[in-house]
Every structure is written in structure tokens, then in C-alpha cells.
């Protein structure tokens, strides 16, 4: 049985090359993710801080949306704006 590993990045770099010059890898990546390969298989992804922060925001939004969906069937309580 052959195991295939999808790579979810347009750029790849070996762990060895990343060790040699991490600054260059980060600089060349720009705003894109880089797949870090170990024995030609993805071992990790290097993502820019801004992309990671966006992912965290999306995960938080998804969690809040799920919470809102789960509470739809609960009883509602009317509150006047002046009471808040």
C-alpha cells in the first residue's frame, strides 16, 4: 500500500535547507506558506504570522458560530436596552 501525502503549499523546502538559512526561507516565502519536508514528506508548514493570526480568528469565529447554532433552540429572554 502506497502512502501519499498531499502538500498544501506552493513552495517546499527540506528541513536541512531550513536549518542552513531560515531567514532566507522566510524572506522568499513572503506571504505564502512553505511546506517543510522530511524525507520528501511534509513534516510541518511554515506560515507567516499574519496568516496564522487569520487562521486563529477563523477558528474562533467558527467556534462562536457553532455556539450560536447550538443555542438557537433555547428559550429567549427579552431585555430592554435601558436594562443593559
For each residue, the residues with C-beta under 8 A, 3 or more apart:
1:
2:
3:
4:
5: 41 42
6: 42
7: 12 35 42
8: 33 35 42 45
9: 12 32 33 34 35 45
10: 32 33
11: 28 29 32 33 34 35
12: 7 9 34 35 36 37 42
13: 17 18 25 34 35 36 37 46
14: 17 18 36 37 38
15: 18 19 36 37 38 43
16: 19 20
17: 13 14 20 21 25
18: 13 14 15 21 22 25 36 46
19: 15 16 22
20: 16 17
21: 17 18 24 25
22: 18 19 25 26
23: 26 27
24: 21 27 28
25: 13 17 18 21 22 28 29 34 46
26: 22 23 29 46
27: 23 24 30
28: 11 24 25
29: 11 25 26 32 33 34 46 48
30: 27 48
31: 48 50 51
32: 9 10 11 29 48
33: 8 9 10 11 29 45 46 47 48 51
34: 9 11 12 13 25 29 45 46 47
35: 7 8 9 11 12 13 42 44 45
36: 12 13 14 15 18 42 43 44 45 46
37: 12 13 14 15 40 41 42 43
38: 14 15 41 43
39:
40: 37
41: 5 37 38
42: 5 6 7 8 12 35 36 37 45
43: 15 36 37 38
44: 35 36
45: 8 9 33 34 35 36 42
46: 13 18 25 26 29 33 34 36
47: 33 34 51 52 55
48: 29 30 31 32 33 51 52
49: 52 53
50: 31 53 54
51: 31 33 47 48 54 55
52: 47 48 49 55 56
53: 49 50 56 57
54: 50 51 57 58
55: 47 51 52 58 59
56: 52 53 59 60
57: 53 54 60 61
58: 54 55 61 62
59: 55 56 62 63
60: 56 57 63 64
61: 57 58 64 65
62: 58 59 65 66
63: 59 60 66 67
64: 60 61 67 68
65: 61 62 68 69
66: 62 63 69 70
67: 63 64 70 71
68: 64 65 71 72
69: 65 66 72
70: 66 67
71: 67 68 74
72: 68 69
73:
74: 71
75:
76:
77:
78:
79: 83 84
80: 83 84
81: 84
82:
83: 79 80
84: 79 80 81
